[in-house]
Amino acid sequence: MEYDLAIIGGGPAGVAAGVYAARKKLKTVFLTKDFGGQSIVSEDIQNWIGTVSISGFTLAENLKKHLEAYAGDTVSIKEGSFVETVEKKGSSFVVKTSAGEFEAKTVLVTTGSSRRRLEAKGADTFEHKGLTYCASCDGPLFSDRDVVVIGGGNAALETAAQLMAYCKSVKLFVRGDDFRADPITVEKVSKNPKLTIFKNTRVIEVKGDKFVSGIIYENTATKEIKEISIDGIFVEIGLLPATGFVKDLVKTDQWGHIVVDPKTQRAHLLADEIVSGGIWAAGDCTDGLYHQNNIAAGDAVKALEDIYIHLHTK
Ligand SMILES: Cc1cc2nc3c(=O)[nH]c(=O)nc-3n(C[C@H](O)[C@H](O)[C@H](O)COP(=O)(O)OP(=O)(O)OC[C@H]3O[C@@H](n4cnc5c(N)ncnc54)[C@H](O)[C@@H]3O)c2cc1C
């Protein structure tokens, strides 16, 4: 059968779209690996509007329950299906997944992003043992400790600022000879006496026994290699959008975010070189400037409204 819509992804964006699709009676197939999205690891989310505080795990459960409550016969939920490719077939699309193929007139991509991982010896071994990709989740565990933040963008600077509130010292390892972060943020954060900035710094190895205890790094300008003792490492070296399965179909930016029209969330189909009426995207997988749970959900609702109009004015 041909669906009106295939929604890909079970984070806040995908679920918001799924609930609206059910209410608008769009025959939908909902394809996701799992429910909840990136903030599932957070212990305490305080800005999910209408909810004072919620753990990422409970938010994931609530998202799933909300979709299931309204899905009925309209939205067919295929949890556990990983999307491998999306191909154009006439004016429709074929979505190939680990759980079979699905045909739909329109596609909404809400597959989010994942953290770019540190490539250094020991980085994988010590993940969750002192090396973390989530300062908001794990930062408070490092009160009065000496930590390193790796990265030179806004996320790294903001992480350093957050950690300086309770850590004994913060060393910021920047790979290049300058920051990618806004100058105002750099100026503000660098004033804190707890912070030491190391530019031209490449991590060679994360050391430890049961837990991180040190780090070996190279100054790429002088080629000098040093080892220092450290209690924790926070990696903030960017995000990788999960968009590989549509990269030959839609326009993406240099990082792989799907380029969308911010009024409608429509993507540009490469074949047509125009803003399409076939593929939409919302949330962290897009080139939107700001990435948060509420924004992802809101953008997906916007997309759904536009998809509905598109299907009913064809
Ligand atoms: C540690 C952490 C803490 C955060 N805390 C907050 C916070 O407190 N408040 C806030 O507003 N924001 C927070 N954020 C940001 C927020 O989580 C994201 O902005 C939000 O999750 C984006 O939602 P999304 O639906 O676009 O994508 P995601 O949440 O990334 O969801 C993507 C979904 O797509 C699925 N998927 C991916 N690829 C495929 C595929 N090929 N096939 C099938 N399914 C696929 C995934 O399994 C997942 O279900 C946090 C982020 C992180 C990493």
The ligand as a Gaussian input file, in Angstrom:
#p B3LYP/6-31G(d) Opt

LIG

0 1
 C       22.862000      14.935000      26.368000
 C       21.868000      15.882000      25.792000
 C       21.062000      16.609000      26.635000
 C       20.134000      17.502000      26.115000
 N       19.338000      18.218000      26.954000
 C       18.399000      19.035000      26.447000
 C       17.539000      19.748000      27.312000
 O       17.659000      19.695000      28.532000
 N       16.574000      20.519000      26.733000
 C       16.418000      20.640000      25.368000
 O       15.505000      21.321000      24.914000
 N       17.241000      19.986000      24.537000
 C       18.228000      19.188000      25.041000
 N       19.085000      18.535000      24.193000
 C       18.899000      18.711000      22.738000
 C       17.740000      17.836000      22.280000
 O       17.899000      16.540000      22.794000
 C       17.643000      17.805000      20.769000
 O       17.514000      19.118000      20.266000
 C       16.424000      16.973000      20.343000
 O       16.530000      15.658000      20.818000
 C       16.262000      16.947000      18.833000
 O       15.154000      16.166000      18.557000
 P       14.958000      15.431000      17.149000
 O       13.625000      14.786000      17.225000
 O       15.252000      16.388000      16.059000
 O       16.127000      14.332000      17.045000
 P       16.634000      13.207000      18.050000
 O       16.243000      13.514000      19.437000
 O       18.070000      13.044000      17.747000
 O       15.837000      11.908000      17.609000
 C       16.170000      11.236000      16.432000
 C       15.382000       9.948000      16.343000
 O       15.607000       9.371000      15.067000
 C       15.978000       8.007000      15.215000
 N       16.824000       7.664000      14.075000
 C       18.026000       8.204000      13.735000
 N       18.470000       7.666000      12.581000
 C       17.531000       6.770000      12.189000
 C       17.400000       5.901000      11.057000
 N       18.313000       5.861000      10.077000
 N       16.304000       5.113000      10.994000
 C       15.356000       5.152000      11.952000
 N       15.411000       5.957000      13.029000
 C       16.482000       6.764000      13.138000
 C       16.680000       7.961000      16.549000
 O       16.708000       6.638000      17.042000
 C       15.779000       8.889000      17.369000
 O       14.629000       8.211000      17.782000
 C       20.029000      17.654000      24.699000
 C       20.854000      16.927000      23.845000
 C       21.778000      16.048000      24.387000
 C       22.680000      15.261000      23.478000

